[in-house]
Amino acid sequence: MAEKVKIIGGGLAGVEAAWQLANRGFEVELFEMKPVKFSPAHKSELLGELVCSNSLKAKRFESAAGLLKTEMRFFGSLCMECADLSQVPAGGALAVDRDKFSQLITEKIKAHKNITLIHKEVTEIPDGNVIIAAGPLASDALSEKISELCGDGLHFFDAAAPIVSRESIDMESAFTASRYERGGEDDYINCPMNKAEYEAFYEALVTAEGAEVHSFDKRKDVYEGCMPIEVMASRGKDTMRFGPMKPVGLVDPRTGHRPWAVLQLRKENSKGTMLNLVGFQTNLKFGEQKRVFSMIPALKNAEFYRYGVMHRNTFIDSPRLLNPTFSLRKRENLFFAGQITGVEGYMESASSGILAGINMARLLQKKQQLVLPETTMMGALSRYISDETVKNFQPMGANFGVLPPIEPKIRDKSERYMALSQRAAEDLKKYTEGMGI
């Protein structure tokens, strides 16, 4: 008889992992604490509950979200099957009837002969073969055990600055340099502003509309180490100029003088295709972030790969802890999946569950585990969350910035995205054929 696997969490990642293992003949115990205990965000007793939205983002193959869905379908995704059966009209997006979606998932999980659903809060990490897919609102008891396992590598809040595309920066309005010429010349891209530009930016920032804060996200101490840029700005017109936008130690080569204020951009990944707005963690609405931050001259055409967020989001320091297979480096039969690994988004979480489930099965079958090509969206995300060169790790959703660029460069964005998607599909097919899948 095949070995048993215990999966903690009945969200999208957990059900996908269970589905992959069960379909390969493994006996699965799926632990879900609802309805015995609910998190502050969950209301339904069903598995695969969608909390904040019914949108699963774009369907188009030539979009980052659409490419991810294509790859998930390739592996027989349970969530994609149920999404197709429960979708509602939403233009180019895949939106679902949330109750029907969760009901379908629950029915299919309960009906599978190899899955036993256990409604119980897990307060200890079990021995044996385990996948932790507890989600961003893991219970306090389980979070404590994960924290003990991971040392100081468990974060309870996601306080992140926006990330933009390197190629969308207007370099005629920017320059590369480190303060006081310390460090490498290209460590930072500096986006200078004169006094008039800064004051217009300041006025727009302090009057911009913030995102709704849920009751379970409200916690005062989140602001102590990571103050939102709009809160900092509200404390005085020059506060940012003595904080993340301080111009000291920098000279704009265009003028030969120190700028009035400077936004610094730092590489988010080793390839430098994604750039982080240093010190710009924010709770503004996404549309407001694009409107206000694009007022900075070098960002006037910026393409945002990820907007800033500040909310409760339990996630581990995956680059230090996980392999690209989603297994824990110090315990090969313990896997993590879902948002707790640092992937962000419903489908991203589900896709990590697919890989965790497949790789647990392959581990137990003594087969080589899957490390998908970095040219695929699932492969790129799994490599991002396990990349030891990533500094100040923050969760990441599907975007074309995590993929290696197409060479030679394709100028037209639509053509470039289609080429990236086609390359991913071809490389995934070739890789899996070589792995006997």
N, C-alpha and C positions, 0 to 999 in steps of 0.2 A: 504494500500500500504506500502511496506517495506521502511525503512528509506534510505535516499540518503547518499552516501559516496563520498567525494572528495579525489582524489589521485593526488599528485603533483609529476610528473616525469614519462616519458614514456620509461624508461630503463627497464632492465630485472626485477628488483624488482617491479617496478610500474605495468608492464603488468601482472605479476604473481598475485599480490594483486588484481588487477581489475578482472582477470579471476576467481579467487576463489570466490569473492563476487558476481559477475554477475551470476555465475553458481548456486549460492544459492538464486537467486531471488532478489538481491539488485540492486538498480539503482546506477550506478557509473558514475561520471564525472571525466574523466582522463585528466589532464592538462599537455601538453607538449609544451615547448616554441619554439621548432623547427617547422617550418622554419622561424617563426617571428624573432627568435634570436638564434644564435648558440654559444655554448661554444667554447673555443679555440681548443678543441680536436675533436669535432664532425663535420662531413661533410655531412652526409646523412639526408634526411628529414624523413626517416623511423623510426619506433619505434624499440626498442630492438637493437640499433646499437652496434656492437662490434668494439671497437676503436683500440686496440693494437694487437690483435691476433685473428686468427680464431680457435684456439685450446681451447677446453673445458676440456682438461686434460684427464686422464685415464678412460677407460671404464670398466676395470676389477672390478668385485664385491669385490674382496679381496684387493682393494686399497682404500685409504681414499676418493679420488675423485669419484671413481666408486660407493662406498657405498652411498655417498651423492646423486648421480644421481638415485640410486635405490630407496632411500627414497622419492626423488622428484616425481618419476614416481608413487609411491604409492598414492600420493595426487593429481594425475592428472595434472602434471606440463605442462603448455603451452609451455615453453621453451624447455623441453625435447621432446615434440611432434614435434615441429618445427625443432629441431636439428636432429631428426631421419629422417625427410623428406628432409633435406638439407645437409646431411653429405657427406664428400668426403674422399677418402682413406687416412689414417694417421696411419697405424699400429695399435698399442694398444690404441691410443688416439681417442677421439671423436672430429673430426674437421669438420667444416661446411663451405659451401659457404656463406660468410657473407651477401652478398646482398640478396640471396634467403632466408636465415634464417630470416632476418629482414623483408623482404617482406611478408613472411608467417605470422609472428607475427602481422604485421600491418593489413593484410587482415582479420585475425581472430578477432582481437580487433574491427575493424570497422564493421564487420558483426554481432557482438553480439548485440542482441536487448536491452540488459540492460546496454550497455556502450555507453556513449557520449564522443567522443574525441574532446577536445577543445585546439586549438593551441593558446596559450597565455602564456606570462611570468607571473608567480605568484610572486607578490612582498610583499604580506601580508599573514600571516598564517590565513586561514579562521576559522570561528567559526564552531561548529558542528562536525560531524564525519569526521576525516581527517587522511590520511596516507601520510607522507612526504617520498618520495623515490627519492629525487632530485639528488642523485649521488655525486661522489667526486668532481665534477666541478660545484656545485650549483652556480647560479648567485650571484653576489655581493649583490643585493638587498635582495634576499631571505636569503642568508647567514647571513646578518645583523639581520634579524628578528629571525632567529634560534638562533643566538648568544644572542639576548635579552632574548629569552625564556629560554635558557640553562645557562645563566650567563657566567662564564668563562669556560664553558665546551665544547667549540667548537674549534677544532684544524684545522688549514689550511694546515699543512704540516705533512707528515708521515715520520719521521726521526727515523727509527727503527734499532736496532741491530739484528743479527741473533738469532734464537732460536734452541737449540739442544735437543736431547733426553737424559734424565738423565741416562738411563741404558747403553747408548753408550759411556759414559765417562770412560776412563781408570783410575780408582781410584788408581792404583799402581803408577801413575805419578801425582797424585793430593792429596790434603788434605783439610779437612774442618776446617775453623776457621774464626773469624772476626778480623779485624785489632785491635791490642792492647787488644785483648780478650774482646772487647766491643760487646754486643749483643749475640745472641745464637751461640753455637759452630757450628751448621749446617746451619747458615744463608747464608754462601757463600761456594762454592767449589772453591778452589784456584788451578790454573794451573801454576806451576812454570816453569821458563826457566833459564838455565845457560847462560853465556855470548855468547857462540858460537851459541846456539840454537836461542837466541834472535836476534843476528846479521844476521843470515840466514833468519829468519822470516822478519826482517826489510827490507832486500834487496828485498825479494819476494814481500812484500807489496807495496813498493814505485815504483816498476816496473810493477805491476799488471794492467790489463786493466779495465777501468771504463765503466759503462753502459752509453748508449746514454741518453742525457738529452734533453727532448722535450722543445720547446720554452715556453710552458705554465708551465713548472716546474722550469724555471730559476728565481731564486730570491735570491739575495745576503744575505738577513737577515736570511735565513734558516740556514746559517752556524754559526751565532753568538752564539746561545745557544747549537747547536748540530753539532759540527764539525765532518765531516767524519774522520774515523780513518786513512785513507790513506792520507788525507790532513794534519792531525796532524803529521803523520810520515814524510811527505815531509819537514817539518820545522826543522828537525834535528834528528840525530840518537837517541838521548836520550830523545826527547820530550815526547814520550809515557811513559817512565819510571818515568816522573814527572807528568803524567796524569793518565789515567785509568789503566796503568800497573805498577804503583808505588809499590814497594815491602815493603815499610816501615810499621812497625807494624806487620809483618808476619814472622814466623820462619818455615822453611820446616822441619818437624819432621824426614825426611829421612836423612838430613845432619846436623841438629841442627843449621843451619845458615839462614840468610836472603837470599832469592833468588835474582838473578840479575834482574828479571822482573816477574810479575805475572798477569795473566788474571784471573779475578774473574767471577764466574758464579752465578747467582741469580735465585731463584725460580720464574717462570713465572706464575704458577698457584698454587692453594692451595694444590694440591696433590703432587707437586714437580716432576711431570713427565716431565715437560718442563723447560729448563734452558736458561736464557738470558745471552748473552755475554756482560757484563757490560761495557758501554762506547764505544762499537764497532759499532755504527751506521756507515753505509757505503754505497757508491754508486758504488761498484765494481760489475762487471758482476757476476751472480750467480755461474758459474763454477769456476771463479777466487776466490770467497769467499771460496768455498769448498777446492780448492787446497791450498790456502795460510793459511787459519785458521787451516787446518788439520796439518800444520807443528808444531803447538803447541803440545808437546808430549801427554798431556792428551786428546787432541782432534783428535788423529791420526785415530780413527775409528768412529768419531762423525757422528751421523745421524742428518741431518739438517731438522727440521720441517718447518722452515721459514727462508728465506734469508733476509739480511738487505736491506732496501730500503730508498730512500730519494726522495720524489716527492710530488707534491701538491695532497692532499687527504683530503677533508673536512670531518671530522668525529666528532661525539659528544663523550663526556665522558660517554659512555653508562653505565658502572658499577655504576655510581652515579645517572644516570637519568632514565634508562629503567628497566622495568620488563622483565623476560625471555619470556613473551608473545609479546615483542616488543612495548608495550604501555608505554607512559610516566607516571612515577609514580605520578606526580602531576596533570595529566589530563587524565583520563582513556579512553576517546574517541579520543585521538590523538596518533597515532602510527608512528613509524619510520621504514624504511625498506631499505635494500641495503647497499652499502659501507659506507653510512653516519652513520651507526650503529657500524661500526668497524669490520664487516665481510669483508674478502678480497678475491676477485675472482669473475668471472662471475657467476658461478653456486652457490657459496655461497650467492651472492647478490640475485639471483633469489629465492633461498630457503628461505631466510628471508622474501621475499615478499609473498611467499606462506603462511608462518605462520602468518604474519601480516594480510593478507587478511582473513584467516580462523578465526583468533581470533577477528578481528573486527566484522565479521559476528556473531560469537558466543556471543560476548558482546551484540550486538543488539538483538539477540535472547534470551538473558538472560540465556545462557547456560554457563557451566564452560569452561573457556578458556584452550587451550592446552599448557601444559608445558611438552614437550616430555622427555622421559627418558634420563638421562645423558649418557647412553650406546649407544644412537643413535647419528649419526653425526649431524643431525639438532638440536637435543636436547642439545648436548654438546656445539655447537657453540652458541646457544641462552643463555645457562647458562654462558658461558665464557664472553659474552659481557655484562652480567648483574650481574656478580660476584663482590660484593663490596669489596672482599679481594684482587682483582687484583690491583697491584700497577703499576704506570707508564704505563697506558693502551695504548696498540698499537694494530692495526688491526690484525686479525687472519684468516687464511684460513683453509680449511679442512685438518686435519692431525690426525693420530692415537694418538698423544700425548694428545689431549683434552679428550680422552675417558678414563674411569677408566681401569686400567690394568686387564688382565685376571689372575685369581688365581686358581691353582698354576701357576707360570710363565711358559710360553712356550718358550723355547730357540730358536727354529727355527723361523726366521722372517716370512717366507711365511705361515707357519702353524699358527703363532700367529695372523697375519693379517686376515687370513680366519676365525679364531675363533672369532675375534672381529666383523667382518662383519656379521657372522651368528648370534651371540648374538644380534647385533643391529636389524637385521631383525625380529628375534623372539620377542624381547621386544617391537618393534614398533607395530607389529601385535596385541600382547596381550594388550598393552596400548590403542590403538585405538578401539579395540573391547569393552573394558571396558568403553570407552567414547561414545559409540554408533555411531562410524564412520564406 
